[in-house]
Amino acid sequence: MEISNSDKIKYYKDKITHLSAGGFVFFESEHDKKLYVALLVKKDGSVMIPKGHIKRHEDVKDAALREVKEELILKENPEIITDLGTDKYTFYLNGDIRKHYKKVYLYVFSVRNKVNISPLEKEDFIEAKWFDFNEALTKITFDRNNLLKARQAYYFHKSVKVYNNLLPIF
């Protein structure tokens, strides 16, 4: 975890709070209708979504988009489908006795093509990979429940966009 003075982190005597954003980037194959999700693999083998600290004076949605693009080294902007809410968890860092509290704002993204992705190596990622959704469920280290919620939100909002113009107007 790389920390900068511009990150939204508050330091207290007995705890540290972090605000982060990121999300689930999906691609749906036109050919076989399989759903893929872009995930990152760390040196320790953990598999996770792209996310990171929100910068001071940065909008949450902008931070999520920035982090997804940075950590997957995406050249174009993925489409934001919807926000997924927040996730909260705690952790400890080596050499720090204070408990860290993290709040992550999650979004669902989509890309039209299975674009090339690469890991951001300075964050200790060794691989960025498009996982078939079912494989992703077995590989993801954290966020399994959020991955399921993200798939549900993806299909719900995708179908609303496709059929919205067919709804009768009263």
N, C-alpha and C positions, 0 to 999 in steps of 0.2 A: 504494500500500500504506500503510494507516494503521497506525501502531504505537503501542501504549499500554504504560504501565508494568506493567499487569496481564497482558500477553501472556507466553507461555512462550518467551522469547528469552534466549539466553545470549550475552554479549559477551566475547570473548577478544581478546588483542592482535592476532592475525593472522586471526581468523575470527569469524563470527556464526552461531549455529544457531537455527533457527526450528522450532516444532512447530505444525502446522496440521491442520484437519479440514474435511471437506465431502463433496460427493458428487454423484451423478447422480440427478435426480428424473425419474421416468418417469410417463407417462400412456398407457394403452392404450385406444383408442377401441372402445367396444362395437359401434358401427355397422359400421366397416370393418376392425377389428382392427389398425389401424395403431398403431405405437409412436412416441410423441413423447418428447423429452427437453427439459427446461428449461435453457437456456444464457443466458449474459450476454455482451453485446457492449460492449467498452471503446471509449473515444474514438479509440484508435489502430487500431480495426478488428478487434482480436483477439477471438476467441470462446472463452469458457471456462466451466468449471463453477463453481458457487458454493462458495467455501471461504475460510477465514481462520484467523487465529491462535487457538490454544487459550489460554484464560485460566488463570492460576495457580489451582490447587485445583479445576479443572473437569475432569470426566470427558470422555474423548475422544468418546464417542457423543453426549453432551449438547452438546459443542462443535460437532460436525458438524450436528446438528439446528438449533442456534442460528444458525450461519452460513448454512445453506440458507434458513431462514426470514427472516433479516435481509437477505441479498443479493437474494432474489427478492421481498421484501416479501410473504410468505405470511401469511395471517391464521390458517390452521389448521395443525396439525402434519401433515406427510406421514408415512406409515407407513415405518418402517425395515424393509427387506426382509432385508438382510444386510450384513455388512461385506465390503469388497473387498480389504482389506490396506492396504499403504502404498505410496507413491510417494516417491522421493527425487530431488532435483535441486539444482543450484547456480546461482548468479547473482551479479551485481554490481549495486550501486545507484550512481547518479551521485553523485560526491563522496566515495565511500568506497572505499578501496583493498583493504579486506578482502573475502575471498570469503564469500558467504552460503550456508549449507547448509540446505536445507529438507526436512523430513519431513512428508508429508501423509497422514493417516489418511482413507481413502476408504470411503464407504458407498453403498449402493443404496437409494433411496427410491421410494415410489409414492404417487400421489394418485388418488382415485376419479373425480374430475371434472377437466376441463381448466380449472383455476381461474385467475383473473386473477393475473398476475405483473407486477411492475414492477421497474425497476433501482434499486439503491441509488446515487443520484447522487454522494454524497460519496466513493464509491470509484472515481469516474470511469467508471461504467457508463452507457451511453446507451440501452441497450435490454435488456429481458429478454424472451425469446421461446421459444415452444414450437416446436422444430424437429422435423420428421419425421425419424426415425432416419437414413435414408439421406442426407438433406441435412446432418444434424448431422455425419456422418462426413466430409463434404467441407468443412464450415465450421470445425470445432473447431480451434483453433490448437495446443493441447497436449492431452495425454490421449487421443489417438485409440485407442491400444491399450487403455487403461483403459475407454474407452467401449464397445469390443467386449466386454471382460470383464464390464462392468456389465450389458450386454444379456443375456449368457449367464447370469449369476447371477440376473438378474430373472426370466427364463423358468424356470430350474431351480427356484428357491425358490417362485415363483408356482405351478408345477405340483405341487410337494410339498404346499403348503398346500391346494390344491383337492382333490387325490386322497388326502391322508393319511388321512382318515376312512374311506376305502374299503378300506384295506389290512387283510388278515385279521389277527386277533390270535391268537397261539399261546400 
